[in-house]
Amino acid sequence: MEKRVTFKGWLLPLCLIAPQVAISAVFFFYPAGQAIWQSLFIPDPFGLSSQFVGMGNFDFLLSDPYYRAAFRTTAIFSALVTLAAMVPALFLAVMADRLVKSAGAYRTLLIWPYAVAPAVAGVLWMFMFNTRVGVVAWYLGQLGYDWNHVLNGQEAMGLVVVASAWGRISYNFLFFFAALQAVPRSVIEAAAIDGARFWRRFFTIVLPLLSPTTFFLLVVNIVYAFFETFGVIHTITAGGPQQATTILVYKVYADGFVGQDLGSSAAQSVILLLVVGVLTVLQFKYIEKRVHY
Amino acid sequence: MATVELDNIRKRFGSEEVIGGVSLSVADGEFIVIVGPSGCGKSTLLRMVAGLETITEGELRIGGQRANDREPMDRDIAMVFQNYALYPHMSVAQNMGYGLRIKGLPKAEIDAKVAEAARLLQLDALLDRRPRDLSGGQRQRVAMGRAIVREPSVFLFDEPLSNLDAKLRVQMRLEIRELQRKLGVTALYVTHDQVEAMTMADRMIVMNAGIAEQIGTPMEVYERPATRFAAQFIGSPAMNVLPAEAREDGLHLGAATLPNPGALRGPVLLGLRPEHLNPDPQGPIEMQVMLAEPLGANTLLHGRLASGAAFTASLPGVHRADAERTTLRLSIAGENLHLFDPDTGRRLN
């Protein structure tokens, strides 16, 4: 039974929601409004005046091959980061779930990478793969592979994907581990008696029971790959080589703060806002339906 | 269809022994109930037969073959769990057919077997439902159905009725027994409910602290309990067990003297079932009644003996409730006296 508190007046409820409204207004509504407003203008090269262009910025963006390339890059990058962050996390969680002893220590160790900020993680990976002093790059060279993510777009993409996914594995591991522990033991035992061996049980019983968690992580990881990987990309490749790792968020920064085209940058922000909105709505619709078994 | 033999089965967790050597030979088609209080090791014993726990020592034979090291799926058993353990994301039909799908049977054959089991259990109308849309009794039936479609040699039941309400429990008790007879499958059934044990078992094992206190038919256990524990665990209300002194002229229970059924001498524990006591103005036992519980067919009288020991009598018919706080004299037939060793708890007569 849900209990609702009913207020008589309107002053107290207003006071109670005021802090939340104030924070949302200052940090979300105002900047979002500014972005929408600015997306309708083009500033002059010196930033002294701006000219109203209506949907001009959007028209330009949607016909701009670089912007469409950034969309494609983002899609590939997000898909790879999400996969690389979730599959190993699930595997590790399944293995940790099988442990009886020292599961606690194992879990603690696996959580550590999450404490490393994305930009710091980016720097760490950059040094390991640095073409001149990187440890991994040197070993790859010994094996006869000439690693150079500064020139090779695919290698650059691989590196930012790994660096972005690495810290995320910990986060996903925690969720998968908790979800695995919540799978009733007797259901697993019933499947074992029914004749299913470990991997068969995993794919036919455990994985379906994890689906609410998996879907939640899918959405959260996609949003992460869209937005929070800025630090990693900025420190490792700065969007290069030849925009091979320029995802939408990085292009917002590069066009707005490096290229000084605030109008286009604002228009890109608005598009991103819409993309996130759609993703969030999808998540809630789906989870509402699937979370109860 | 198979025999099951347990040969001095032991289970240790570290240094702690939870099953201390249980031996049992189950005939083909026999219904065995393992009964005992919580923590007595009855579920562990069943899980060892299922292969969900390893056997520390001793040998388990199913159908004459050593089964200690076989995986659960290779033991030709099916198990019904206390919480049913249905697969929540599968329909009733998929739940029942899961084992057959893993065996790789053709779909038509699976459907036929599931349909047959569903008819037997009156689940026909529910085959497309998910477990969450079923009542407790229906879930119980699905769990049964999942067990029978695989046509195992041995059924294992781990307290399958304890999550059902009292009325449904009586009904399912009958259904399970009937089904087991019809299919002729050997069954091991774990419960803490002595009524289930009495009504369902061909033979029962009364377990306590990892030991089989007694193995026998329900009537054997009721009429000649082998130990004090078995005596008090089976039968409701529980048997009165009181310290007494066996002498030449009879059994002395406080001021009361009862006929000595054996040639025993010295201190003993005397067991008297409440339902074997008769009101008798000349009876040797004097009881101070503290509380009367009329149940309709009979009345339970709780009170104390002159020695202060708690005592319960069950008298036929409605004993007047104003009997409370009165003194009542009771007698008991000599063949209904149970004597136990005060140190070991073993039966003496």
Interface residues (C-beta under 8 A of the other chain):
Chain A: P184 S186 V187 E189 A190 A191 A192 I193 D194 G195 A196 R197 R200 T204 I205 P208 L209 S211 H292 Y293
Chain B: A50 G51 L52 E71 P72 M73 I77 A78 M79 F81 Q82 N83 A85 L86 Y87 P88 H89 Y98 G99 I102 K103 R132 R146 R150
